[in-house]
Amino acid sequence: MTEIFSSLREVVRKRIAYEQTYSELSRMPRSVARDVNLDPREARKNAHIAVYGY
């Protein structure tokens, strides 16, 4: 039973990290995004890769 809660806690932790990362990337000024070679239109994809690794 504790494995289920551990897994659930991990899923929730990753989802929160994804939402925070997406929020930060999507609010990043275009000039800063260009400096770090990111496309603001791909914020969802980049946040997903950063948190989930794929």
Order of alpha helices (4+ residues) and beta strands (2+ residues): alpha-alpha-alpha
